[in-house]
Amino acid sequence: MEGTRGILAGGSGLVGRRLASALLGRGARVAVLSRSPRGAAVPDGASVHGWEDLPGLLEGGSAVVNLAGEGIADRRWT
């Protein structure tokens, strides 16, 4: 996977952080897209970007995974 660049939308969430770690462990480069890039908690080695950076990140990207959205366990559902 060396040289592979994955782009993770929502990569600072529960699933996204684990996926980013797994990709980094396999030698991939990981770019995380976040609504709040300054405060995003991501694994060491991943780069964090705002959504405005998406067009530039897509060039040379190998895969895009969209995990963005509301967490289903963040609040009580009725």
C-alpha positions, 0 to 999 in steps of 0.5 A: 500500500506504500504510496497509496493516498486515502481521503477520509471524510469524517476521519476524526470520528470513532470509525474514521480514526480506526480506519485511518490508523489501519491505513497508516499501519499499512504504509498509506498516506491518509488525508482527513477531511473535517468541518473543524480541522484545527480541533480534529483528533486524528492518528499521528501521521494523518494530515487534516484538511478542511472541506475547501481543500477537497478539490486539490486532495482528489488529485493523486488520491487512490480512494475516498471514504465518506464517514461524515455525518452524525454519530448514531450513538451521540444522543438518545433516539425516539 
